[in-house]
Amino acid sequence: MDYNSFFKLFDKEIQYKHYENLIKDPDYSNIIHKRTNRFLRELRRNPASNYEKIAEEYHMPKNQIWNWDRILNSAYKADLHQSFKNWYIKYLDFDIEDASKGNKDAPYAGAYDILRDIRNLIRDIFENQFFLPDDSEKFLTKFNAVNNFLSVGPPLIRIKQLRALVDCHIVNILGPEMKVENDPRNKSFFAKSQRLETINAKSLIEARLPSVDNDLATQPLRLILNKYGWYHKTRYQKNQQQIILNAAQINPKTYQLIDRMGQVVPGIYSAGIPHEGVSWFTTIIPRPGVRTIIYKEAAIISKEIIDEIKKRTET
């Protein structure tokens, strides 16, 4: 499968859910009156690239017509002549109103939740190497950016709290492309963005998650595993191309580590983040009613260990 074909299927899935929820919403249910079945049938028969035109024909509200650019790059769409704070509060208000309808029924939040529902299907596509090498890279960069933006975030109460803090001038929000510089003369820092506003502060706290990179590991156990070659980057050949992934090499069926010589390391298993890139989206928390990867890995590793103990006791 190539990445573009994959994204078209994903695009249709998430947009269909958005419009399905929208026409069920009491605030919008009268838009298409008795034409609900016809509208949904048209969506099913068409690719997602036609959805905007169809939504306009059925007189959907402009702010409810799906637009990837507006969703992923909202802050860049803010009027440069308008107060960014005022724009941001309106943005949060819209988010709060939508999210208050719940992850199942909200037009946008409900559509975003589809990502979590189909995550295991997407993981199967990636782990079974159905993508070509170039398309795997696109998936890990382009799609991961979309997935992280839409499916990872704070609960509704935190959005409401943030809105209150911004409104009370306790929290300041800067626009896109923020830069922070040091001001040695005043022993302070100042931050600015493309919108030219500036914020000064005496302290700077950098709170970004580090990338998943085995070379950056500092824990004593990981350093020893690296030293003996038990942890190393995954390399594999595909279509005359060598692919190097910054993830621990494992046997995907047993989760046992594979050393630099290509041999399984007895008794050592790896689960979760260390093999991000071989697997996909390993940082998730369990969800009710879903065979989350964390449960799957734990079950397989536990069975492997128990089976090994049984073999040793039997002999």
C-alpha positions as CSV (number, residue, x, y, z in Angstrom):
1,M,0.0,0.0,0.0
2,D,1.2,3.5,-0.8
3,Y,0.8,6.3,1.8
4,N,-1.6,8.4,-0.3
5,S,-4.0,5.5,-0.7
6,F,-3.9,4.8,3.0
7,F,-4.5,8.5,3.9
8,K,-7.5,8.7,1.5
9,L,-9.1,5.8,3.3
10,F,-8.4,7.3,6.7
11,D,-9.6,10.7,5.5
12,K,-12.9,9.3,4.4
13,E,-13.3,7.4,7.7
14,I,-12.8,10.4,9.9
15,Q,-14.8,12.8,7.8
16,Y,-17.7,10.5,7.5
17,K,-17.9,10.2,11.3
18,H,-17.8,14.0,11.6
19,Y,-20.8,14.5,9.3
20,E,-22.7,11.6,10.7
21,N,-22.4,13.1,14.2
22,L,-23.2,16.6,12.8
23,I,-26.6,15.7,11.4
24,K,-27.5,13.9,14.6
25,D,-26.6,16.9,16.7
26,P,-29.8,18.7,17.9
27,D,-28.1,22.0,17.1
28,Y,-27.8,21.0,13.4
29,S,-30.3,18.2,12.8
30,N,-32.7,20.5,10.9
31,I,-30.1,21.5,8.3
32,I,-31.0,18.7,5.8
33,H,-34.5,17.9,7.1
34,K,-35.5,14.5,5.7
35,R,-32.5,14.1,3.4
36,T,-30.3,12.4,6.0
37,N,-30.1,9.0,4.3
38,R,-29.5,10.7,0.9
39,F,-26.7,12.8,2.4
40,L,-25.0,9.8,4.0
41,R,-25.4,7.7,0.9
42,E,-23.6,10.4,-1.1
43,L,-20.8,10.5,1.4
44,R,-20.3,6.7,1.1
45,R,-20.3,6.8,-2.7
46,N,-17.7,9.6,-3.0
47,P,-14.1,10.0,-2.0
48,A,-13.3,12.3,0.9
49,S,-12.0,14.9,-1.6
50,N,-15.6,15.5,-2.7
51,Y,-17.0,15.9,0.8
52,E,-16.5,19.7,1.0
53,K,-18.5,20.2,-2.1
54,I,-21.3,17.8,-0.9
55,A,-21.4,19.6,2.5
56,E,-21.8,22.9,0.8
57,E,-24.6,21.6,-1.4
58,Y,-26.4,20.5,1.7
59,H,-25.9,23.9,3.3
60,M,-23.7,22.8,6.2
61,P,-22.5,25.7,8.4
62,K,-19.1,27.0,7.2
63,N,-17.3,26.3,10.5
64,Q,-18.6,22.7,10.4
65,I,-17.3,21.9,6.9
66,W,-14.2,19.8,7.4
67,N,-11.0,21.5,6.3
68,W,-7.7,19.8,7.1
69,D,-5.7,23.0,6.7
70,R,-7.9,24.9,9.2
71,I,-7.8,22.0,11.7
72,L,-4.1,21.4,11.6
73,N,-2.9,25.0,11.2
74,S,-5.6,27.0,13.0
75,A,-3.2,29.5,14.6
76,Y,-1.8,30.5,11.2
77,K,-5.3,31.4,10.1
78,A,-5.8,34.0,12.8
79,D,-6.1,37.5,11.6
80,L,-2.8,39.3,12.1
81,H,-4.7,42.5,12.8
82,Q,-6.8,40.8,15.5
83,S,-5.6,40.3,19.1
84,F,-4.2,36.8,19.2
85,K,-5.5,36.3,22.8
86,N,-9.1,37.1,21.6
87,W,-8.7,34.7,18.7
88,Y,-7.4,32.0,21.0
89,I,-10.2,32.4,23.5
90,K,-12.8,32.0,20.7
91,Y,-10.8,28.9,19.5
92,L,-11.0,27.4,23.0
93,D,-14.7,28.3,23.3
94,F,-15.4,26.4,20.1
95,D,-13.4,23.5,21.3
96,I,-15.1,23.4,24.7
97,E,-18.6,23.6,23.1
98,D,-17.8,20.7,20.7
99,A,-16.0,18.5,23.3
100,S,-18.9,19.0,25.8
101,K,-21.0,16.9,23.6
102,G,-18.8,13.9,24.3
103,N,-16.3,11.8,22.4
104,K,-19.0,9.7,20.9
105,D,-21.4,12.4,19.6
106,A,-19.4,15.6,19.1
107,P,-18.9,16.5,15.4
108,Y,-15.2,17.1,15.8
109,A,-14.2,15.4,19.1
110,G,-16.2,12.3,18.0
111,A,-14.4,12.3,14.6
112,Y,-11.0,12.6,16.3
113,D,-11.9,9.7,18.5
114,I,-12.1,7.5,15.4
115,L,-8.3,7.5,15.5
116,R,-8.3,5.7,18.8
117,D,-10.9,3.2,17.6
118,I,-8.9,2.2,14.4
119,R,-5.5,2.4,16.0
120,N,-5.0,-1.3,16.1
121,L,-6.0,-1.7,12.4
122,I,-3.4,1.0,11.5
123,R,-0.8,-0.7,13.6
124,D,-1.4,-4.0,11.8
125,I,-0.8,-2.2,8.4
126,F,2.5,-0.7,9.7
127,E,3.9,-3.7,11.6
128,N,3.2,-6.1,8.8
129,Q,5.2,-3.8,6.5
130,F,2.4,-3.3,4.0
131,F,3.9,0.1,3.2
132,L,6.8,0.6,0.8
133,P,10.0,2.0,2.4
134,D,9.4,5.6,1.3
135,D,5.8,5.4,2.4
136,S,6.8,4.0,5.8
137,E,8.8,7.1,6.3
138,K,5.9,9.3,5.3
139,F,3.7,7.4,7.7
140,L,6.1,7.9,10.6
141,T,6.4,11.7,9.9
142,K,3.3,13.0,8.2
143,F,0.7,10.7,9.7
144,N,2.3,10.7,13.2
145,A,2.0,14.5,13.2
146,V,-1.7,14.3,12.4
147,N,-2.3,11.5,14.8
148,N,-0.5,13.2,17.7
149,F,-2.3,16.5,17.1
150,L,-5.8,15.0,16.9
151,S,-5.8,12.1,19.3
152,V,-3.5,13.2,22.1
153,G,-4.5,16.0,24.4
154,P,-5.9,17.1,27.8
155,P,-9.4,16.3,29.1
156,L,-12.2,18.9,28.8
157,I,-11.8,20.2,32.3
158,R,-8.2,21.2,31.5
159,I,-9.3,23.2,28.4
160,K,-11.8,25.0,30.6
161,Q,-9.1,25.8,33.2
162,L,-6.7,27.0,30.5
163,R,-9.4,29.3,29.1
164,A,-10.0,30.8,32.5
165,L,-6.2,31.3,33.1
166,V,-5.9,33.1,29.7
167,D,-8.9,35.2,30.4
168,C,-7.5,36.3,33.7
169,H,-4.1,37.2,32.2
170,I,-2.3,34.5,34.3
171,V,-1.4,32.5,31.1
172,N,-0.1,34.2,28.0
173,I,-0.3,32.5,24.6
174,L,2.1,33.3,21.8
175,G,1.4,32.7,18.1
176,P,3.2,30.2,15.8
177,E,7.0,30.0,15.3
178,M,7.8,31.0,18.8
179,K,11.4,31.9,19.6
180,V,13.1,32.4,23.0
181,E,16.2,34.5,23.4
182,N,18.4,35.3,26.4
183,D,18.7,38.9,27.6
184,P,22.0,38.8,29.7
185,R,21.8,42.6,30.5
186,N,18.5,42.2,32.3
187,K,19.1,38.6,33.4
188,S,15.9,37.5,31.8
189,F,14.4,35.9,28.7
190,F,12.1,37.1,26.1
191,A,9.9,35.2,23.7
192,K,8.4,36.3,20.5
193,S,6.4,34.8,17.6
194,Q,5.6,35.6,13.9
195,R,3.0,38.0,15.3
196,L,5.6,40.2,16.8
197,E,4.2,40.2,20.4
198,T,6.9,39.8,23.1
199,I,6.8,38.3,26.6
200,N,9.5,38.7,29.2
201,A,10.3,36.4,32.0
202,K,12.9,35.8,34.7
203,S,12.8,32.0,34.3
204,L,12.6,29.6,31.4
205,I,11.4,26.0,31.7
206,E,11.7,23.8,28.7
207,A,9.0,21.1,28.9
208,R,9.1,19.1,25.7
209,L,9.1,15.3,25.4
210,P,12.4,14.0,24.1
211,S,12.3,12.0,20.9
212,V,12.5,8.2,21.1
213,D,16.2,7.7,20.5
214,N,18.2,4.7,21.9
215,D,21.4,6.7,21.4
216,L,20.2,9.3,24.0
217,A,19.6,6.7,26.7
218,T,21.4,7.4,30.0
219,Q,19.9,4.8,32.3
220,P,22.5,2.3,33.6
221,L,20.6,-0.7,32.5
222,R,20.1,0.6,29.0
223,L,23.8,1.6,28.7
224,I,24.8,-2.0,29.6
225,L,22.3,-3.4,27.1
226,N,23.8,-1.0,24.4
227,K,27.4,-1.9,25.4
228,Y,26.8,-5.7,24.8
229,G,25.0,-5.0,21.6
230,W,21.7,-6.3,22.9
231,Y,20.0,-3.0,22.2
232,H,20.7,-1.6,18.8
233,K,19.0,0.1,15.9
234,T,16.8,-2.1,13.7
235,R,18.1,-2.6,10.1
236,Y,16.3,-4.5,7.4
237,Q,16.4,-4.8,3.7
238,K,13.4,-4.1,1.5
239,N,13.3,-3.8,-2.2
240,Q,17.1,-3.3,-2.5
241,Q,16.9,-0.5,0.1
242,Q,18.3,-0.7,3.6
243,I,16.0,0.7,6.2
244,I,17.4,1.9,9.6
245,L,14.9,2.5,12.4
246,N,15.9,4.1,15.7
247,A,14.2,1.3,17.6
248,A,15.4,-1.8,19.4
249,Q,15.3,-4.9,17.2
250,I,12.9,-7.5,18.5
251,N,11.3,-10.7,17.4
252,P,7.8,-9.3,16.7
253,K,6.1,-12.6,17.7
254,T,7.8,-13.0,21.1
255,Y,9.2,-9.5,21.8
256,Q,12.6,-11.0,22.6
257,L,15.6,-8.8,21.9
258,I,17.7,-9.6,18.9
259,D,21.4,-8.6,19.2
260,R,23.8,-7.1,16.6
261,M,24.7,-10.6,15.3
262,G,21.0,-11.2,14.6
263,Q,20.6,-13.7,17.4
264,V,17.8,-13.8,19.9
265,V,19.0,-12.9,23.4
266,P,17.5,-15.5,25.8
267,G,15.5,-14.2,28.7
268,I,15.4,-10.5,27.7
269,Y,12.2,-9.0,26.4
270,S,11.4,-5.5,25.3
271,A,7.9,-3.9,25.5
272,G,6.6,-0.4,24.6
273,I,8.6,2.7,23.8
274,P,12.1,1.1,23.0
275,H,10.8,-0.4,19.8
276,E,8.8,2.6,18.6
277,G,9.3,2.6,14.8
278,V,9.2,-1.2,14.6
279,S,5.8,-1.0,16.3
280,W,3.7,2.1,16.2
281,F,2.3,4.4,18.8
282,T,3.5,2.5,21.9
283,T,2.9,5.3,24.3
284,I,-0.9,4.9,24.6
285,I,-2.7,4.0,27.8
286,P,-5.2,1.1,28.0
287,R,-8.9,1.7,26.9
288,P,-11.9,-0.3,28.0
289,G,-13.1,-2.8,25.4
290,V,-10.0,-2.5,23.2
291,R,-7.2,-4.9,22.9
292,T,-4.6,-2.3,23.6
293,I,-1.0,-3.0,22.5
294,I,0.1,-2.8,26.2
295,Y,-2.1,-5.7,27.1
296,K,-1.1,-7.6,24.0
297,E,2.6,-7.2,24.7
298,A,2.3,-8.1,28.4
299,A,0.2,-11.2,27.5
300,I,2.7,-12.5,24.9
301,I,5.8,-11.8,27.1
302,S,4.1,-13.4,30.2
303,K,3.3,-16.5,28.2
304,E,6.8,-16.8,26.7
305,I,8.3,-16.6,30.2
306,I,5.9,-19.1,31.7
307,D,6.5,-21.5,28.8
308,E,10.2,-21.2,29.3
309,I,9.9,-22.0,33.0
310,K,7.8,-25.0,32.2
311,K,10.4,-26.3,29.8
312,R,13.2,-25.9,32.4
313,T,11.2,-27.6,35.1
314,E,10.2,-30.5,32.8
315,T,13.8,-31.2,31.9
